Amino acid sequence: MLGYYFNLALRSFRRDKALTALMVLAIALGIGACMTTLTVFHVLSGDPIPTKSDRLFYVQLDAAEMNDYTPGEEPDEQLTRYDSETLLREKRGLRQAMMTGGSVSITPESEGLPPFLSDARYTSADFFPMFEVPMLYGNGWSAAQDEQHARVAVISRELNERVFGGGNSVGKQLRLDQTDFTVVGVVDEWRPTPRFYDMNSDRYGELENVFLPFTTSRDLDMGRNGSMNCWGDTQGDATGPNAPCSWIQYWVELESAGKAGEFRDYLVNYSDQQRAAGRFKRPTNVRLRNVMELLDYARVVPNDVVMQLWLGFGFLLVCLVNTIGLLLAKFLRRGSEIGVRRALGASRGAIFTQCLVEAGTVGLAGGILGLGLSLLGLWGVRQQPASYAELAHLDLGMLLLTFVLAVVASILAGLLPAWRAMQVTPAIQLKSQ
């Protein structure tokens, strides 16, 4: 039966080629604009580590002075070095990691490769298993090597190809800031989107090329980057163990999401102890957010992307309104044909179904053309200078959604015209003929 209605739809399209082309184009433009913006939003707002995002928590403590204090305000987004190292030693979570960004000078041993600067991350041993970092060769360093301030490094696949030709470089020496480090691991392709583990740097940037023990980076006074907030006398060293400055990100992995309350109580007790010792001045104010809660708090999706999403849906709505008008004109112009079919025994339901099949067929054709427009739109997005632009791509799920949205939108647009068409009175149409 559906094939019968489909054949009728094709015959109708051949009779009204121009009108059919206008409807297909209207649906395609709306779908193309909507799916382009929806795809970008989907890529930027997804869960970057779905296997454990509910068990990874970002820690915030309020260690600042009373100056400019506002009750109920958010604590600083980063921790002091003292608090980070204390929490790390006490090991109240399944895993924990402290970290900050940096920059190092790399001097390759190969002739013809000049020294160059590269982004680095100074962190602790649990970083790699906690964030499920895939390893191409070797592994991360151990907690014992953290304590020993070992000269070890984990490098990215890109850096490994550039300096060592892409082979297994575990055990080889890499000169960083005029100091030799032993490569213990090479990270495989890994680019969490967004780069949730450090929201103070480029949220959609590429992976750092070098990972070093935090303790070693401080021994060698390696250059760091990222935000820093100081509220007291640093005695000339803002990164010192006791400096009153917040500049370190701290993450903890718990055995289950249900352990969050217990860990939050531990942070409250820790803050109370520090205030009793005279370090913390402000009332206890802690935050413990899992990955998705942190992304929501940080409003990780750029405002321009959110605005483009709403504009895309608005444009689709305008296209649907135009399609409704075109379908009304098409169906009501065939009033005499519909009247004859009704007089020959066709039910109102049959007329309604035929009109919806025609609308759905228009949507299917519009979806195919809209897919091409979506790919063209995403290509345009990828040419933009924004760091997130190169991440825009249409995966299988979004491809299927394109067709589903196109067909559903066209059927919705055809509801009113189909209802009006089935109201045609056979007697009046036959009398006019």
PyMOL commands that set and color helices and strands:
alter all, ss='L'
color gray80, all
select helices_A, chain A and resi 2-15+17-45+81-90+127-130+143-147+157-164+214-219+257-276+291-297+303-333+335-343+348-382+389-391+396-422+426-432
alter helices_A, ss='H'
color red, helices_A
select strands_A, chain A and resi 56-60+79-80+95-107+116-123+135-138+152-156+173-176+179-187+210-213+224-225+229-230+245-253+287-290
alter strands_A, ss='S'
color yellow, strands_A
deselect
rebuild
show_as cartoon
